Amino acid sequence: MYAITQEDPDSPDARRLIDELSATLARIAGDNGPSPFDLSEARAPQARFVIARDASGQALGCGALRPIARDIAELKRMYARQGRNGVGSAMLKHLEEEARQLGYRALWLETRKINTVAVAFYQRHGYLIIPNFGKYAGRDDAVCFAKSL
């Protein structure tokens, strides 16, 4: 079981996890994403940044949601350290529930097509491919997903 709590996205543990994610994305896709993660977006009133921890308090993963429309939030910076089965699913479930409580009716996200592990993860959790939105529109290397809450 994991403890998943809202935390400061600028904390040392958060920074470490985000840096690990960036390094992982660089290995998979050649860069760490189309733009840097803006910490202020995770501090907005209708946003969340969470960290999953094990029983000893070790940070195992992170994830965020930020508003992109009145009733739609975007999932950002989802990451779970390798070998920690179930952390990603637990964080996703937690963020989906947070989004419901905040009044969102859908979650959208983007990942790279080359990141087949992430693509399969979101499809397993009921996310459907949608047209690329926002800054991802027209990007052949990106794939966007949505899930109704």
CNS distance restraints for C-alpha pairs under 8 A (distance, minus, plus):
assign (resid   1 and name CA) (resid  54 and name CA) 7.05 0.50 0.50
assign (resid   1 and name CA) (resid  55 and name CA) 7.58 0.50 0.50
assign (resid   2 and name CA) (resid  52 and name CA) 6.11 0.50 0.50
assign (resid   2 and name CA) (resid  53 and name CA) 5.57 0.50 0.50
assign (resid   2 and name CA) (resid  54 and name CA) 5.11 0.50 0.50
assign (resid   2 and name CA) (resid  55 and name CA) 6.84 0.50 0.50
assign (resid   2 and name CA) (resid  87 and name CA) 7.25 0.50 0.50
assign (resid   2 and name CA) (resid  90 and name CA) 7.64 0.50 0.50
assign (resid   3 and name CA) (resid  52 and name CA) 5.58 0.50 0.50
assign (resid   3 and name CA) (resid  53 and name CA) 5.21 0.50 0.50
assign (resid   3 and name CA) (resid  54 and name CA) 6.44 0.50 0.50
assign (resid   3 and name CA) (resid  55 and name CA) 7.47 0.50 0.50
assign (resid   4 and name CA) (resid  50 and name CA) 6.35 0.50 0.50
assign (resid   4 and name CA) (resid  51 and name CA) 5.59 0.50 0.50
assign (resid   4 and name CA) (resid  52 and name CA) 4.33 0.50 0.50
assign (resid   4 and name CA) (resid  53 and name CA) 6.37 0.50 0.50
assign (resid   4 and name CA) (resid  91 and name CA) 6.88 0.50 0.50
assign (resid   4 and name CA) (resid  94 and name CA) 7.43 0.50 0.50
assign (resid   5 and name CA) (resid  50 and name CA) 5.26 0.50 0.50
assign (resid   5 and name CA) (resid  51 and name CA) 5.74 0.50 0.50
assign (resid   5 and name CA) (resid  52 and name CA) 6.73 0.50 0.50
assign (resid   6 and name CA) (resid  48 and name CA) 6.50 0.50 0.50
assign (resid   6 and name CA) (resid  49 and name CA) 5.53 0.50 0.50
assign (resid   6 and name CA) (resid  50 and name CA) 4.30 0.50 0.50
assign (resid   6 and name CA) (resid  51 and name CA) 6.59 0.50 0.50
assign (resid   7 and name CA) (resid  11 and name CA) 7.67 0.50 0.50
assign (resid   7 and name CA) (resid  49 and name CA) 5.95 0.50 0.50
assign (resid   7 and name CA) (resid  50 and name CA) 5.54 0.50 0.50
assign (resid   7 and name CA) (resid  51 and name CA) 6.57 0.50 0.50
assign (resid   8 and name CA) (resid  14 and name CA) 7.30 0.50 0.50
assign (resid   8 and name CA) (resid  43 and name CA) 7.79 0.50 0.50
assign (resid   8 and name CA) (resid  49 and name CA) 6.93 0.50 0.50
assign (resid   9 and name CA) (resid  14 and name CA) 5.32 0.50 0.50
assign (resid   9 and name CA) (resid  15 and name CA) 6.98 0.50 0.50
assign (resid   9 and name CA) (resid  39 and name CA) 6.13 0.50 0.50
assign (resid   9 and name CA) (resid  42 and name CA) 6.90 0.50 0.50
assign (resid   9 and name CA) (resid  43 and name CA) 7.80 0.50 0.50
assign (resid   9 and name CA) (resid  49 and name CA) 6.12 0.50 0.50
assign (resid   9 and name CA) (resid  50 and name CA) 7.99 0.50 0.50
assign (resid  10 and name CA) (resid  14 and name CA) 6.02 0.50 0.50
assign (resid  10 and name CA) (resid  15 and name CA) 5.92 0.50 0.50
assign (resid  10 and name CA) (resid  39 and name CA) 7.01 0.50 0.50
assign (resid  11 and name CA) (resid  15 and name CA) 6.08 0.50 0.50
assign (resid  12 and name CA) (resid  16 and name CA) 6.15 0.50 0.50
assign (resid  13 and name CA) (resid  17 and name CA) 6.23 0.50 0.50
assign (resid  13 and name CA) (resid  59 and name CA) 6.50 0.50 0.50
assign (resid  14 and name CA) (resid  18 and name CA) 6.08 0.50 0.50
assign (resid  14 and name CA) (resid  51 and name CA) 7.23 0.50 0.50
assign (resid  14 and name CA) (resid  62 and name CA) 7.15 0.50 0.50
assign (resid  15 and name CA) (resid  19 and name CA) 5.98 0.50 0.50
assign (resid  16 and name CA) (resid  20 and name CA) 6.15 0.50 0.50
assign (resid  17 and name CA) (resid  21 and name CA) 6.16 0.50 0.50
assign (resid  17 and name CA) (resid  59 and name CA) 7.92 0.50 0.50
assign (resid  17 and name CA) (resid  60 and name CA) 7.93 0.50 0.50
assign (resid  17 and name CA) (resid  61 and name CA) 6.51 0.50 0.50
assign (resid  17 and name CA) (resid  62 and name CA) 6.70 0.50 0.50
assign (resid  17 and name CA) (resid  79 and name CA) 7.39 0.50 0.50
assign (resid  18 and name CA) (resid  22 and name CA) 6.14 0.50 0.50
assign (resid  18 and name CA) (resid  62 and name CA) 7.72 0.50 0.50
assign (resid  18 and name CA) (resid  77 and name CA) 7.02 0.50 0.50
assign (resid  18 and name CA) (resid  79 and name CA) 7.80 0.50 0.50
assign (resid  19 and name CA) (resid  23 and name CA) 6.21 0.50 0.50
assign (resid  20 and name CA) (resid  24 and name CA) 6.13 0.50 0.50
assign (resid  21 and name CA) (resid  25 and name CA) 6.11 0.50 0.50
assign (resid  21 and name CA) (resid  32 and name CA) 7.78 0.50 0.50
assign (resid  21 and name CA) (resid  77 and name CA) 7.43 0.50 0.50
assign (resid  21 and name CA) (resid  79 and name CA) 6.08 0.50 0.50
assign (resid  22 and name CA) (resid  26 and name CA) 6.11 0.50 0.50
assign (resid  22 and name CA) (resid  31 and name CA) 7.77 0.50 0.50
assign (resid  22 and name CA) (resid  32 and name CA) 4.63 0.50 0.50
assign (resid  22 and name CA) (resid  33 and name CA) 7.53 0.50 0.50
assign (resid  23 and name CA) (resid  27 and name CA) 6.33 0.50 0.50
assign (resid  23 and name CA) (resid  32 and name CA) 6.61 0.50 0.50
assign (resid  24 and name CA) (resid  28 and name CA) 6.32 0.50 0.50
assign (resid  24 and name CA) (resid  32 and name CA) 7.57 0.50 0.50
assign (resid  25 and name CA) (resid  29 and name CA) 5.69 0.50 0.50
assign (resid  25 and name CA) (resid  30 and name CA) 7.10 0.50 0.50
assign (resid  25 and name CA) (resid  31 and name CA) 6.18 0.50 0.50
assign (resid  25 and name CA) (resid  32 and name CA) 4.78 0.50 0.50
assign (resid  25 and name CA) (resid  33 and name CA) 6.95 0.50 0.50
assign (resid  26 and name CA) (resid  30 and name CA) 4.51 0.50 0.50
assign (resid  26 and name CA) (resid  31 and name CA) 4.00 0.50 0.50
assign (resid  26 and name CA) (resid  32 and name CA) 4.67 0.50 0.50
assign (resid  26 and name CA) (resid  33 and name CA) 7.82 0.50 0.50
assign (resid  27 and name CA) (resid  31 and name CA) 7.34 0.50 0.50
assign (resid  28 and name CA) (resid 114 and name CA) 7.11 0.50 0.50
assign (resid  28 and name CA) (resid 115 and name CA) 6.53 0.50 0.50
assign (resid  29 and name CA) (resid 112 and name CA) 7.36 0.50 0.50
assign (resid  29 and name CA) (resid 114 and name CA) 6.59 0.50 0.50
assign (resid  29 and name CA) (resid 115 and name CA) 7.31 0.50 0.50
assign (resid  32 and name CA) (resid  36 and name CA) 7.92 0.50 0.50
assign (resid  37 and name CA) (resid  77 and name CA) 7.71 0.50 0.50
assign (resid  38 and name CA) (resid  42 and name CA) 7.46 0.50 0.50
assign (resid  39 and name CA) (resid  43 and name CA) 6.80 0.50 0.50
assign (resid  40 and name CA) (resid  44 and name CA) 6.64 0.50 0.50
assign (resid  41 and name CA) (resid  47 and name CA) 6.98 0.50 0.50
assign (resid  41 and name CA) (resid  66 and name CA) 6.13 0.50 0.50
assign (resid  42 and name CA) (resid  47 and name CA) 5.26 0.50 0.50
assign (resid  42 and name CA) (resid  48 and name CA) 5.48 0.50 0.50
assign (resid  42 and name CA) (resid  49 and name CA) 5.62 0.50 0.50
assign (resid  42 and name CA) (resid  64 and name CA) 6.42 0.50 0.50
assign (resid  42 and name CA) (resid  65 and name CA) 6.76 0.50 0.50
assign (resid  42 and name CA) (resid  66 and name CA) 6.07 0.50 0.50
assign (resid  43 and name CA) (resid  47 and name CA) 6.07 0.50 0.50
assign (resid  43 and name CA) (resid  48 and name CA) 6.72 0.50 0.50
assign (resid  43 and name CA) (resid  49 and name CA) 7.54 0.50 0.50
assign (resid  44 and name CA) (resid  48 and name CA) 7.70 0.50 0.50
assign (resid  44 and name CA) (resid  66 and name CA) 7.49 0.50 0.50
assign (resid  46 and name CA) (resid  66 and name CA) 6.76 0.50 0.50
assign (resid  46 and name CA) (resid  67 and name CA) 6.31 0.50 0.50
assign (resid  46 and name CA) (resid 102 and name CA) 6.54 0.50 0.50
assign (resid  47 and name CA) (resid  64 and name CA) 7.33 0.50 0.50
assign (resid  47 and name CA) (resid  65 and name CA) 5.38 0.50 0.50
assign (resid  47 and name CA) (resid  66 and name CA) 4.49 0.50 0.50
assign (resid  47 and name CA) (resid  67 and name CA) 6.33 0.50 0.50
assign (resid  48 and name CA) (resid  64 and name CA) 5.37 0.50 0.50
assign (resid  48 and name CA) (resid  65 and name CA) 5.31 0.50 0.50
assign (resid  48 and name CA) (resid  66 and name CA) 6.75 0.50 0.50
assign (resid  48 and name CA) (resid  95 and name CA) 7.90 0.50 0.50
assign (resid  48 and name CA) (resid  98 and name CA) 7.92 0.50 0.50
assign (resid  49 and name CA) (resid  62 and name CA) 7.29 0.50 0.50
assign (resid  49 and name CA) (resid  63 and name CA) 5.83 0.50 0.50
assign (resid  49 and name CA) (resid  64 and name CA) 4.26 0.50 0.50
assign (resid  49 and name CA) (resid  65 and name CA) 6.66 0.50 0.50
assign (resid  50 and name CA) (resid  62 and name CA) 5.51 0.50 0.50
assign (resid  50 and name CA) (resid  63 and name CA) 5.47 0.50 0.50
assign (resid  50 and name CA) (resid  64 and name CA) 6.20 0.50 0.50
assign (resid  50 and name CA) (resid  91 and name CA) 7.75 0.50 0.50
assign (resid  51 and name CA) (resid  59 and name CA) 6.57 0.50 0.50
assign (resid  51 and name CA) (resid  60 and name CA) 7.33 0.50 0.50
assign (resid  51 and name CA) (resid  61 and name CA) 5.68 0.50 0.50
assign (resid  51 and name CA) (resid  62 and name CA) 4.37 0.50 0.50
assign (resid  51 and name CA) (resid  63 and name CA) 6.73 0.50 0.50
assign (resid  51 and name CA) (resid  91 and name CA) 7.95 0.50 0.50
assign (resid  52 and name CA) (resid  59 and name CA) 5.88 0.50 0.50
assign (resid  52 and name CA) (resid  60 and name CA) 5.52 0.50 0.50
assign (resid  52 and name CA) (resid  61 and name CA) 5.19 0.50 0.50
assign (resid  52 and name CA) (resid  62 and name CA) 6.12 0.50 0.50
assign (resid  52 and name CA) (resid  87 and name CA) 6.99 0.50 0.50
assign (resid  52 and name CA) (resid  91 and name CA) 6.80 0.50 0.50
assign (resid  53 and name CA) (resid  57 and name CA) 5.19 0.50 0.50
assign (resid  53 and name CA) (resid  58 and name CA) 5.18 0.50 0.50
assign (resid  53 and name CA) (resid  59 and name CA) 4.50 0.50 0.50
assign (resid  53 and name CA) (resid  60 and name CA) 5.41 0.50 0.50
assign (resid  53 and name CA) (resid  61 and name CA) 7.33 0.50 0.50
assign (resid  54 and name CA) (resid  58 and name CA) 5.51 0.50 0.50
assign (resid  54 and name CA) (resid  59 and name CA) 6.88 0.50 0.50
assign (resid  54 and name CA) (resid  60 and name CA) 6.96 0.50 0.50
assign (resid  60 and name CA) (resid  80 and name CA) 5.92 0.50 0.50
assign (resid  60 and name CA) (resid  81 and name CA) 5.65 0.50 0.50
assign (resid  60 and name CA) (resid  84 and name CA) 7.30 0.50 0.50
assign (resid  60 and name CA) (resid  87 and name CA) 7.22 0.50 0.50
assign (resid  61 and name CA) (resid  78 and name CA) 7.55 0.50 0.50
assign (resid  61 and name CA) (resid  79 and name CA) 5.22 0.50 0.50
assign (resid  61 and name CA) (resid  80 and name CA) 4.08 0.50 0.50
assign (resid  61 and name CA) (resid  81 and name CA) 5.97 0.50 0.50
assign (resid  61 and name CA) (resid  87 and name CA) 6.81 0.50 0.50
assign (resid  61 and name CA) (resid  88 and name CA) 7.24 0.50 0.50
assign (resid  61 and name CA) (resid  91 and name CA) 7.94 0.50 0.50
assign (resid  62 and name CA) (resid  77 and name CA) 6.94 0.50 0.50
assign (resid  62 and name CA) (resid  78 and name CA) 5.72 0.50 0.50
assign (resid  62 and name CA) (resid  79 and name CA) 5.35 0.50 0.50
assign (resid  62 and name CA) (resid  80 and name CA) 6.61 0.50 0.50
assign (resid  62 and name CA) (resid  91 and name CA) 7.35 0.50 0.50
assign (resid  63 and name CA) (resid  75 and name CA) 7.31 0.50 0.50
assign (resid  63 and name CA) (resid  76 and name CA) 6.15 0.50 0.50
assign (resid  63 and name CA) (resid  77 and name CA) 5.13 0.50 0.50
assign (resid  63 and name CA) (resid  78 and name CA) 4.14 0.50 0.50
assign (resid  63 and name CA) (resid  79 and name CA) 6.33 0.50 0.50
assign (resid  63 and name CA) (resid  91 and name CA) 6.87 0.50 0.50
assign (resid  63 and name CA) (resid  92 and name CA) 7.80 0.50 0.50
assign (resid  63 and name CA) (resid  95 and name CA) 7.75 0.50 0.50
assign (resid  64 and name CA) (resid  75 and name CA) 5.75 0.50 0.50
assign (resid  64 and name CA) (resid  76 and name CA) 4.95 0.50 0.50
assign (resid  64 and name CA) (resid  77 and name CA) 6.01 0.50 0.50
assign (resid  64 and name CA) (resid  78 and name CA) 6.75 0.50 0.50
assign (resid  64 and name CA) (resid  95 and name CA) 7.45 0.50 0.50
assign (resid  65 and name CA) (resid  73 and name CA) 6.04 0.50 0.50
assign (resid  65 and name CA) (resid  74 and name CA) 5.34 0.50 0.50
assign (resid  65 and name CA) (resid  75 and name CA) 4.51 0.50 0.50
assign (resid  65 and name CA) (resid  76 and name CA) 5.71 0.50 0.50
assign (resid  65 and name CA) (resid  95 and name CA) 7.19 0.50 0.50
assign (resid  65 and name CA) (resid  99 and name CA) 7.77 0.50 0.50
assign (resid  66 and name CA) (resid  73 and name CA) 5.28 0.50 0.50
assign (resid  66 and name CA) (resid  74 and name CA) 5.32 0.50 0.50
assign (resid  66 and name CA) (resid  75 and name CA) 6.77 0.50 0.50
assign (resid  66 and name CA) (resid  76 and name CA) 7.47 0.50 0.50
assign (resid  67 and name CA) (resid  71 and name CA) 7.88 0.50 0.50
assign (resid  67 and name CA) (resid  72 and name CA) 6.19 0.50 0.50
assign (resid  67 and name CA) (resid  73 and name CA) 4.29 0.50 0.50
assign (resid  67 and name CA) (resid  74 and name CA) 6.22 0.50 0.50
assign (resid  68 and name CA) (resid  72 and name CA) 5.79 0.50 0.50
assign (resid  68 and name CA) (resid  73 and name CA) 5.36 0.50 0.50
assign (resid  68 and name CA) (resid  74 and name CA) 6.32 0.50 0.50
assign (resid  69 and name CA) (resid  73 and name CA) 6.76 0.50 0.50
assign (resid  70 and name CA) (resid 104 and name CA) 7.34 0.50 0.50
assign (resid  71 and name CA) (resid 103 and name CA) 6.53 0.50 0.50
assign (resid  71 and name CA) (resid 104 and name CA) 4.29 0.50 0.50
assign (resid  71 and name CA) (resid 105 and name CA) 5.31 0.50 0.50
assign (resid  71 and name CA) (resid 106 and name CA) 6.71 0.50 0.50
assign (resid  72 and name CA) (resid 104 and name CA) 5.32 0.50 0.50
assign (resid  72 and name CA) (resid 105 and name CA) 6.07 0.50 0.50
assign (resid  72 and name CA) (resid 106 and name CA) 5.01 0.50 0.50
assign (resid  72 and name CA) (resid 107 and name CA) 5.71 0.50 0.50
assign (resid  72 and name CA) (resid 108 and name CA) 7.10 0.50 0.50
assign (resid  73 and name CA) (resid  99 and name CA) 7.20 0.50 0.50
assign (resid  73 and name CA) (resid 104 and name CA) 6.51 0.50 0.50
assign (resid  73 and name CA) (resid 106 and name CA) 6.61 0.50 0.50
assign (resid  73 and name CA) (resid 107 and name CA) 5.02 0.50 0.50
assign (resid  73 and name CA) (resid 108 and name CA) 6.28 0.50 0.50
assign (resid  74 and name CA) (resid 107 and name CA) 5.55 0.50 0.50
assign (resid  74 and name CA) (resid 108 and name CA) 4.74 0.50 0.50
assign (resid  74 and name CA) (resid 109 and name CA) 5.33 0.50 0.50
assign (resid  75 and name CA) (resid 107 and name CA) 6.65 0.50 0.50
assign (resid  75 and name CA) (resid 108 and name CA) 6.25 0.50 0.50
assign (resid  75 and name CA) (resid 109 and name CA) 5.15 0.50 0.50
assign (resid  75 and name CA) (resid 110 and name CA) 7.98 0.50 0.50
assign (resid  76 and name CA) (resid 109 and name CA) 7.00 0.50 0.50
assign (resid  78 and name CA) (resid  88 and name CA) 7.47 0.50 0.50
assign (resid  79 and name CA) (resid  88 and name CA) 6.80 0.50 0.50
assign (resid  80 and name CA) (resid  84 and name CA) 6.97 0.50 0.50
assign (resid  80 and name CA) (resid  87 and name CA) 6.07 0.50 0.50
assign (resid  80 and name CA) (resid  88 and name CA) 5.51 0.50 0.50
assign (resid  86 and name CA) (resid  90 and name CA) 6.00 0.50 0.50
assign (resid  87 and name CA) (resid  91 and name CA) 6.12 0.50 0.50
assign (resid  88 and name CA) (resid  92 and name CA) 6.07 0.50 0.50
assign (resid  89 and name CA) (resid  93 and name CA) 6.11 0.50 0.50
assign (resid  90 and name CA) (resid  94 and name CA) 6.14 0.50 0.50
assign (resid  91 and name CA) (resid  95 and name CA) 6.09 0.50 0.50
assign (resid  92 and name CA) (resid  96 and name CA) 6.06 0.50 0.50
assign (resid  93 and name CA) (resid  97 and name CA) 6.28 0.50 0.50
assign (resid  94 and name CA) (resid  98 and name CA) 6.21 0.50 0.50
assign (resid  95 and name CA) (resid  99 and name CA) 6.01 0.50 0.50
assign (resid  96 and name CA) (resid 100 and name CA) 6.30 0.50 0.50
assign (resid  96 and name CA) (resid 107 and name CA) 7.60 0.50 0.50
assign (resid  96 and name CA) (resid 149 and name CA) 7.23 0.50 0.50
assign (resid  97 and name CA) (resid 101 and name CA) 6.27 0.50 0.50
assign (resid  98 and name CA) (resid 102 and name CA) 6.20 0.50 0.50
assign (resid  99 and name CA) (resid 103 and name CA) 6.40 0.50 0.50
assign (resid  99 and name CA) (resid 104 and name CA) 5.31 0.50 0.50
assign (resid  99 and name CA) (resid 105 and name CA) 7.79 0.50 0.50
assign (resid  99 and name CA) (resid 107 and name CA) 7.75 0.50 0.50
assign (resid 100 and name CA) (resid 104 and name CA) 5.32 0.50 0.50
assign (resid 100 and name CA) (resid 105 and name CA) 6.69 0.50 0.50
assign (resid 100 and name CA) (resid 149 and name CA) 6.56 0.50 0.50
assign (resid 104 and name CA) (resid 149 and name CA) 7.47 0.50 0.50
assign (resid 105 and name CA) (resid 148 and name CA) 5.93 0.50 0.50
assign (resid 105 and name CA) (resid 149 and name CA) 5.15 0.50 0.50
assign (resid 106 and name CA) (resid 146 and name CA) 6.77 0.50 0.50
assign (resid 106 and name CA) (resid 147 and name CA) 5.51 0.50 0.50
assign (resid 106 and name CA) (resid 148 and name CA) 4.32 0.50 0.50
assign (resid 106 and name CA) (resid 149 and name CA) 5.20 0.50 0.50
assign (resid 107 and name CA) (resid 146 and name CA) 5.51 0.50 0.50
assign (resid 107 and name CA) (resid 147 and name CA) 5.37 0.50 0.50
assign (resid 107 and name CA) (resid 148 and name CA) 6.61 0.50 0.50
assign (resid 107 and name CA) (resid 149 and name CA) 7.31 0.50 0.50
assign (resid 108 and name CA) (resid 144 and name CA) 7.11 0.50 0.50
assign (resid 108 and name CA) (resid 145 and name CA) 5.54 0.50 0.50
assign (resid 108 and name CA) (resid 146 and name CA) 4.28 0.50 0.50
assign (resid 108 and name CA) (resid 147 and name CA) 6.62 0.50 0.50
assign (resid 109 and name CA) (resid 144 and name CA) 5.56 0.50 0.50
assign (resid 109 and name CA) (resid 145 and name CA) 5.35 0.50 0.50
assign (resid 109 and name CA) (resid 146 and name CA) 6.53 0.50 0.50
assign (resid 110 and name CA) (resid 132 and name CA) 7.82 0.50 0.50
assign (resid 110 and name CA) (resid 136 and name CA) 7.52 0.50 0.50
assign (resid 110 and name CA) (resid 142 and name CA) 6.59 0.50 0.50
assign (resid 110 and name CA) (resid 143 and name CA) 5.69 0.50 0.50
assign (resid 110 and name CA) (resid 144 and name CA) 4.30 0.50 0.50
assign (resid 110 and name CA) (resid 145 and name CA) 6.33 0.50 0.50
assign (resid 111 and name CA) (resid 115 and name CA) 6.99 0.50 0.50
assign (resid 111 and name CA) (resid 118 and name CA) 7.08 0.50 0.50
assign (resid 111 and name CA) (resid 119 and name CA) 7.12 0.50 0.50
assign (resid 111 and name CA) (resid 142 and name CA) 5.81 0.50 0.50
assign (resid 111 and name CA) (resid 143 and name CA) 5.62 0.50 0.50
assign (resid 111 and name CA) (resid 144 and name CA) 6.47 0.50 0.50
assign (resid 112 and name CA) (resid 116 and name CA) 8.00 0.50 0.50
assign (resid 112 and name CA) (resid 119 and name CA) 7.90 0.50 0.50
assign (resid 112 and name CA) (resid 141 and name CA) 5.72 0.50 0.50
assign (resid 112 and name CA) (resid 142 and name CA) 4.48 0.50 0.50
assign (resid 112 and name CA) (resid 143 and name CA) 5.86 0.50 0.50
assign (resid 113 and name CA) (resid 119 and name CA) 7.00 0.50 0.50
assign (resid 113 and name CA) (resid 141 and name CA) 5.70 0.50 0.50
assign (resid 113 and name CA) (resid 142 and name CA) 5.52 0.50 0.50
assign (resid 113 and name CA) (resid 143 and name CA) 5.69 0.50 0.50
assign (resid 114 and name CA) (resid 141 and name CA) 7.37 0.50 0.50
assign (resid 115 and name CA) (resid 119 and name CA) 6.35 0.50 0.50
assign (resid 116 and name CA) (resid 120 and name CA) 6.03 0.50 0.50
assign (resid 117 and name CA) (resid 121 and name CA) 6.10 0.50 0.50
assign (resid 118 and name CA) (resid 122 and name CA) 6.25 0.50 0.50
assign (resid 119 and name CA) (resid 123 and name CA) 6.28 0.50 0.50
assign (resid 120 and name CA) (resid 124 and name CA) 6.04 0.50 0.50
assign (resid 121 and name CA) (resid 125 and name CA) 6.45 0.50 0.50
assign (resid 122 and name CA) (resid 126 and name CA) 6.54 0.50 0.50
assign (resid 122 and name CA) (resid 127 and name CA) 5.31 0.50 0.50
assign (resid 122 and name CA) (resid 145 and name CA) 7.76 0.50 0.50
assign (resid 123 and name CA) (resid 127 and name CA) 4.97 0.50 0.50
assign (resid 123 and name CA) (resid 128 and name CA) 6.46 0.50 0.50
assign (resid 126 and name CA) (resid 147 and name CA) 6.57 0.50 0.50
assign (resid 127 and name CA) (resid 145 and name CA) 5.66 0.50 0.50
assign (resid 127 and name CA) (resid 146 and name CA) 5.27 0.50 0.50
assign (resid 127 and name CA) (resid 147 and name CA) 4.84 0.50 0.50
assign (resid 128 and name CA) (resid 145 and name CA) 5.13 0.50 0.50
assign (resid 128 and name CA) (resid 146 and name CA) 5.40 0.50 0.50
assign (resid 128 and name CA) (resid 147 and name CA) 6.42 0.50 0.50
assign (resid 129 and name CA) (resid 143 and name CA) 7.06 0.50 0.50
assign (resid 129 and name CA) (resid 144 and name CA) 5.69 0.50 0.50
assign (resid 129 and name CA) (resid 145 and name CA) 4.35 0.50 0.50
assign (resid 129 and name CA) (resid 146 and name CA) 6.51 0.50 0.50
assign (resid 130 and name CA) (resid 143 and name CA) 7.84 0.50 0.50
assign (resid 130 and name CA) (resid 144 and name CA) 5.55 0.50 0.50
assign (resid 130 and name CA) (resid 145 and name CA) 5.28 0.50 0.50
assign (resid 130 and name CA) (resid 146 and name CA) 6.41 0.50 0.50
assign (resid 131 and name CA) (resid 137 and name CA) 7.58 0.50 0.50
assign (resid 131 and name CA) (resid 143 and name CA) 7.91 0.50 0.50
assign (resid 131 and name CA) (resid 144 and name CA) 6.48 0.50 0.50
assign (resid 132 and name CA) (resid 136 and name CA) 5.41 0.50 0.50
assign (resid 132 and name CA) (resid 137 and name CA) 4.61 0.50 0.50
assign (resid 132 and name CA) (resid 138 and name CA) 7.05 0.50 0.50
assign (resid 132 and name CA) (resid 139 and name CA) 7.60 0.50 0.50
assign (resid 132 and name CA) (resid 142 and name CA) 7.39 0.50 0.50
assign (resid 132 and name CA) (resid 143 and name CA) 6.40 0.50 0.50
assign (resid 132 and name CA) (resid 144 and name CA) 5.24 0.50 0.50
assign (resid 133 and name CA) (resid 137 and name CA) 4.96 0.50 0.50
assign (resid 133 and name CA) (resid 144 and name CA) 7.27 0.50 0.50
assign (resid 136 and name CA) (resid 142 and name CA) 6.55 0.50 0.50
assign (resid 136 and name CA) (resid 144 and name CA) 7.96 0.50 0.50
